[in-house]
């Protein structure tokens, strides 16, 4: 007869799980086994009902173990060795930047791209990038931005005024089929869009459906593109990214048949190369709006969901950055719901890694995950309040 562990699964299953090195793959394996065990018990119960009183029904206590296995994923981290102290925890967790890799992500240096020639209306770069300057406008100058500690031991590590990353957007504007017969409408919609983006100072760059790259807001200024947002790298945590990240938007609409065109992807690649070269931007700081956007009102991520899935990371010369754990979850305790998962297509490995990190850190602190997350959320609210006061002082 099979021996069952405290998790409600056969011990043989847990022994197999213990041999899986990747903690996220271990979680997924155990979830599948828990589902299979629950399904087996359901079939056994139906069979018992058909067979009459002579059949034994599965014990309710065992079924409760299986249900708790599915809904209480924090328990699963018991198969992962936990650090014994806060300092050790954070030191180790900072190393877990990339899924399936215990070492920090090391971005290769950006290829050197230089300005070849410039006129009043055009810039040409060595990698073939051509930037239309005819719609470029100024906005408020980029402010020095704070970089906060990952651990919470120090509220602010340093500040800077040079862009450290790129946030990719879609315009979510009206589209027509990308066909020759629609050429007139394609051009008209594109022209209306660039005028609107220029008026709103929405992005630093816009890539239209023909792959033309327009500079909108000057790089020296902040664009109104990121709103309430969070990201982190090896230096620390960035909160509200209008000043710290450049905004690049693709003319497109989530879920459209031609969400983006091959010409747009090619243009996005050479534009990304140029910006990475100019500002020494690491690959892990090239992310989508859905990855950084948060809603402080309900403490959930995904206030904006453009590029919540299907961003062509490989096409623009980047690794799959959906696998990076979200700092909004493991530094500030934000959460997400089933609606967000449907939008993402449930494809982000970074969500699983962030949840695993929260569970590990909570265990090292000797706290329930819910309590630990509340502490993280309190820290975010304090930082957000301080930043709001600072911005009001600047305006005055």
Steps between C-alpha positions, in 0.01 A plus 500: 500500500633846404645713779366856505695806614367799689434661163242238415709343221670160481851516644632355174371813323677728744822303459475559124430869560806532722718397205378799292758775543295790366256610779243632252499176302469319835190705584345426163572127533338490845198697376448247220532210744259665743247545221542138391460377860185707545358366173580144610315553827202645314479194275540269798216678680271462196593136471423450868156651458423265210633196686287548809594486864767236448742754357708726724483869436818707506569666830392865513816593686706376208295699250550811709875446470469488123288816483739685726781384272341676206396819675781540754807509279715649774515156664679369196810704568570259787683294235737796446768557768423827677763746618499546874522877530383819334841619380578161351158480337527829319858434396397170344175626348671788321697233314182337369438741213449256215272198497691176528830672578649564844735767364413863420412581143809634327407710201746509214619846411284684252641512148655834417258713297589856399339796332605516135330820392231738614277759336210706630261218412700174519764309695682205344689247713768244423264201540257638242261667745332809354315732738247753374540823700218704351261438794751528786393717795630591843339411830612558857871424549573159646531525878757318708332180615547289811630144498375312806653206681370154414509391863340790681806544722557845348219703347704660223830371366579763239348721237569556131380696198602275209246255354557146627245311292231482233127438547322366190137597437227459243287799406174299517377725219260425214640269233402393150627185325864533399430462127587697190135589439492672841812708436317834512327413829824364648676829432211711626470308827874513549511875447211559743673278755833680488324834545315370805812343653687826442227701670493270803882461521426129541825332390856574400462293184215373285536226238222507241371198310738559210795482737571874500654624826391840627658687785222660702631617838867594510715246683618769742141542620252273677210355301160425656518131428541282810275643774503307828758235430779289653810320376829383651849403396831438674523864607164505677132579451353772277157641588295695243710465187425815298836646595709185515383312188451597136161428342478326160158429354390287207193609305280202571215345692507203736332197346484641146577265212798715401595600854833626370658467157839349410616851405419622851693215661803572280480871589463416869819295481721777359342762728564278804860448388555875471348583840686220675825619344442864587403446866664163574158347575508135616270255324304426819388863515327476161148403608133546416243735651303206640810381688553831680150646539334488845176618657560638852124518564459122516871407530491290186726501199385556143324835521596513132526174309656599168749232402377272780596222261652438156759775510760402234799505734707277270403709197638818658819324610415434866461193725154398623463760775159361598704253707639772730338507847291814549634733768148633553417160654813404694614849610166674556249219548269572206270220385315399182167336416352257251406783262865597468599137442249470217645809333855368530404157375643359827843494333717702738755292684599818683171494691574154641855601591383816676244306703764244594732777614229657720435162663871442566550846648191467719619162628842643584328778698282245680184670372186389322516601135195724536657689789833532322331632185319764709837621632632529143190691394544743788852575382371575149236737632759691701726536194210598272387766748853644524534511121164675469609768747827542313324546164267759650800694630653499151178635348487781757 
